[in-house]
């Protein structure tokens, strides 16, 4: 199925310019909410429909799921692809960074992150890039006209971390997590932009830690395991970092639902080790 993984990567890269150029005219809110109860934008629906067509048409893709849909779409036989079509779409109104996340599972969804055979994300920044992980390594691509060109092979987190970005309202943070923040904010620079992919990409580039923690009001956190935490955790672990839900790797979580949420902590191993210890 190696050729299928390459075809999935090519399909996502090919769709990226169309998603990006389709954003300006789709900033309005759609009528419906997604399965997590969040109000969708027209851009969310557009990206989801485009990716279902492109990925569902790849030979060897047997299922398509996204955080914008309640269930899994049967597309034949093969891998199951889980997608966040437009991560950070709330950033569209203020024109901040957004992305697309994809996880390729060799199991029916919902599935453990250990069933991932590849994962990656596209970042719609000043330029369009893709970080794609498979076989234990991460490659960064520049995407121009739907074609990926290698920028960096075997991407790894820098040994000397410099940035951090944490989601949720500060008064909603549990005391143990707030104490960890107090400890590291004198060591690292704050970088937080409101889209998981933008913040994680800074960690991948500069080293550091990203977190969307358990909250007082939402002990399960905000981000979704299948569509965000597993794929991005896979990328970070392939780049030599660690992922955690506060107890162990997010990839070890046994899912109980397609839209299950989880706290997530991603970054350099030492910083995640310290965080896990602080949360015990």
Secondary structure as the mmCIF struct_conf table of DSSP 4:
data_model
#
loop_
_struct_conf.conf_type_id
_struct_conf.id
_struct_conf.beg_label_comp_id
_struct_conf.beg_label_asym_id
_struct_conf.beg_label_seq_id
_struct_conf.end_label_comp_id
_struct_conf.end_label_asym_id
_struct_conf.end_label_seq_id
HELX_RH_AL_P HELX_RH_AL_P1 UNK A 2 UNK A 21
TURN_TY1_P TURN_TY1_P1 UNK A 22 UNK A 22
BEND BEND1 UNK A 23 UNK A 23
TURN_TY1_P TURN_TY1_P2 UNK A 24 UNK A 25
BEND BEND2 UNK A 28 UNK A 28
STRN STRN1 UNK A 29 UNK A 33
TURN_TY1_P TURN_TY1_P3 UNK A 35 UNK A 36
BEND BEND3 UNK A 37 UNK A 37
HELX_LH_PP_P HELX_LH_PP_P1 UNK A 38 UNK A 38
STRN STRN2 UNK A 39 UNK A 41
HELX_RH_AL_P HELX_RH_AL_P2 UNK A 42 UNK A 56
TURN_TY1_P TURN_TY1_P4 UNK A 57 UNK A 57
BEND BEND4 UNK A 58 UNK A 58
TURN_TY1_P TURN_TY1_P5 UNK A 59 UNK A 60
STRN STRN3 UNK A 61 UNK A 66
TURN_TY1_P TURN_TY1_P6 UNK A 67 UNK A 68
BEND BEND5 UNK A 69 UNK A 71
HELX_LH_PP_P HELX_LH_PP_P2 UNK A 72 UNK A 72
STRN STRN4 UNK A 73 UNK A 74
BEND BEND6 UNK A 76 UNK A 78
STRN STRN5 UNK A 79 UNK A 87
TURN_TY1_P TURN_TY1_P7 UNK A 88 UNK A 88
HELX_RH_3T_P HELX_RH_3T_P1 UNK A 89 UNK A 91
TURN_TY1_P TURN_TY1_P8 UNK A 92 UNK A 95
STRN STRN6 UNK A 98 UNK A 105
BEND BEND7 UNK A 106 UNK A 110
HELX_RH_3T_P HELX_RH_3T_P2 UNK A 113 UNK A 115
STRN STRN7 UNK A 116 UNK A 124
BEND BEND8 UNK A 125 UNK A 127
STRN STRN8 UNK A 128 UNK A 134
TURN_TY1_P TURN_TY1_P9 UNK A 135 UNK A 136
STRN STRN9 UNK A 137 UNK A 144
TURN_TY1_P TURN_TY1_P10 UNK A 145 UNK A 146
STRN STRN10 UNK A 147 UNK A 152
BEND BEND9 UNK A 153 UNK A 154
BEND BEND10 UNK A 159 UNK A 160
STRN STRN11 UNK A 163 UNK A 166
BEND BEND11 UNK A 168 UNK A 168
HELX_RH_3T_P HELX_RH_3T_P3 UNK A 170 UNK A 172
STRN STRN12 UNK A 173 UNK A 173
HELX_RH_AL_P HELX_RH_AL_P3 UNK A 175 UNK A 184
TURN_TY1_P TURN_TY1_P11 UNK A 185 UNK A 187
BEND BEND12 UNK A 188 UNK A 188
STRN STRN13 UNK A 189 UNK A 190
BEND BEND13 UNK A 194 UNK A 194
HELX_RH_AL_P HELX_RH_AL_P4 UNK A 196 UNK A 206
STRN STRN14 UNK A 208 UNK A 212
STRN STRN15 UNK A 215 UNK A 215
BEND BEND14 UNK A 216 UNK A 217
TURN_TY1_P TURN_TY1_P12 UNK A 219 UNK A 220
BEND BEND15 UNK A 222 UNK A 223
STRN STRN16 UNK A 224 UNK A 224
HELX_RH_PI_P HELX_RH_PI_P1 UNK A 225 UNK A 229
HELX_RH_AL_P HELX_RH_AL_P5 UNK A 230 UNK A 238
TURN_TY1_P TURN_TY1_P13 UNK A 239 UNK A 240
STRN STRN17 UNK A 242 UNK A 244
BEND BEND16 UNK A 245 UNK A 248
HELX_RH_3T_P HELX_RH_3T_P4 UNK A 250 UNK A 252
BEND BEND17 UNK A 256 UNK A 257
TURN_TY1_P TURN_TY1_P14 UNK A 258 UNK A 259
STRN STRN18 UNK A 261 UNK A 261
STRN STRN19 UNK A 264 UNK A 267
HELX_RH_AL_P HELX_RH_AL_P6 UNK A 269 UNK A 279
#
